[in-house]
Structure formats: C-alpha cells, structure tokens
Amino acid sequence: MLELRPNCECCDRDLPPDSPDARICTFECTFCVDCVETRFFGVCPNCAGDLSARPIRPAAALHRFPASLKRVFKAHTACASVRPPPPDTRQPPSFWA
C-alpha cells in the first residue's frame, strides 16, 4: 500500500493525500509537479526511474488506511536553492531570560 507521503522531498511543499500535484516513482520517492518538471525533468533523482502522478486514495479508504505523516527530505543538488533553511534549534543564553 502506498504511504502517500505528505511533502515534496525537494522543496518541502505540502502534498495532501488528494493532491493532483504529487508525483512518485516506483520506490515512492515523492515530489511536487513543479520540482519534477523544472528540476528533474520527469526522472527520479534517487533511482533514475520515471515520476508519475500519484494515485488519489478515496476519502472513505483514507479513514481506514491513513496517509503517512513522516516528512522525507533528501540532499539533491537540484534542490539546494529551494529548500528552506533548517530551523534554529540553539537555545538562547540563560542571561537573555
């Protein structure tokens, strides 16, 4: 069963389970249509397979078989300029409090 991953692993765009803009390869690498067309030209950067429209699971089946909530990011050279910066997880010095 497809995981229906929630995001583009290049630009981190949200891709809800019913999104017509989601594209996947046979290994379920998931990208948005914009990244597929402008950065990867229809070819998965992970496996070199083709990227196709992800099927949409019927709403009634989503209740029993929910989409994945795990976001996937990978370091693709073509994505470096579009990926949001990592969150700042450093704690401020205690004297700032």
C-alpha positions, -999 to 999 in steps of 0.1 A, spaced: 0 0 0 13 34 -9 25 56 20 11 88 5 40 109 18 30 144 29 56 166 12 79 171 -17 113 158 -7 129 186 -27 111 219 -18 91 206 12 58 217 -4 28 201 14 12 174 -7 -21 163 9 -33 128 0 -58 142 -26 -32 165 -43 -32 162 -80 3 178 -79 21 148 -63 44 127 -83 61 94 -73 85 68 -86 82 30 -80 101 34 -47 75 61 -36 100 90 -37 76 119 -37 79 153 -54 56 181 -64 49 186 -101 69 218 -102 101 202 -90 96 172 -113 92 194 -144 117 222 -136 145 204 -117 143 166 -125 127 167 -160 105 137 -151 133 115 -138 137 105 -101 170 118 -88 172 88 -64 166 58 -87 166 73 -122 131 59 -127 102 79 -142 80 100 -120 42 96 -125 11 111 -110 5 97 -75 -29 79 -73 -55 95 -51 -68 73 -24 -106 76 -20 -117 96 11 -136 66 25 -104 45 24 -82 72 40 -101 67 73 -90 31 74 -57 35 56 -44 70 65 -16 88 47 18 90 62 27 119 84 65 113 81 82 141 61 111 130 39 140 153 28 170 143 7 200 163 -3 196 166 -41 218 191 -57 189 205 -78 170 212 -45 197 233 -27 183 266 -38 146 259 -30 149 240 3 140 261 34 168 265 59 169 242 89 152 255 120 174 272 146 174 247 175 200 265 196 189 277 230 194 314 238 219 321 266 203 319 300 211 356 307 186 366 280 157 353 300 
